[in-house]
Amino acid sequence: MSHVKSRVQKQRDALRKTGLRPVLIWVPDTRRPGFEEECRRQCLLVAQADSTDMAMQQFMDETLPDVESWTE
């Protein structure tokens, strides 16, 4: 085994001993053409749906003071 592979394997073994395991996840490719436009489209759809949901609006209004204090 090469030096690099050996070092990586040691690191993985150490992480496994702490109770962790590797996980492979697939995420959207932010470099793909059209990604930004699709994000914008989906955000507008969510905003439109939220604007007609009075329970959600009330919840957001009630929790806003808590969220604002996180950034102080």
Secondary structure, 3 states (H helix, E strand, C coil): CCHHHHHHHHHHHHHHHCCCCCCCCCCCCCCCCCHHHHHHHHHHHHHHHHHCCHHHHHHHHHHHHHHHHHCC
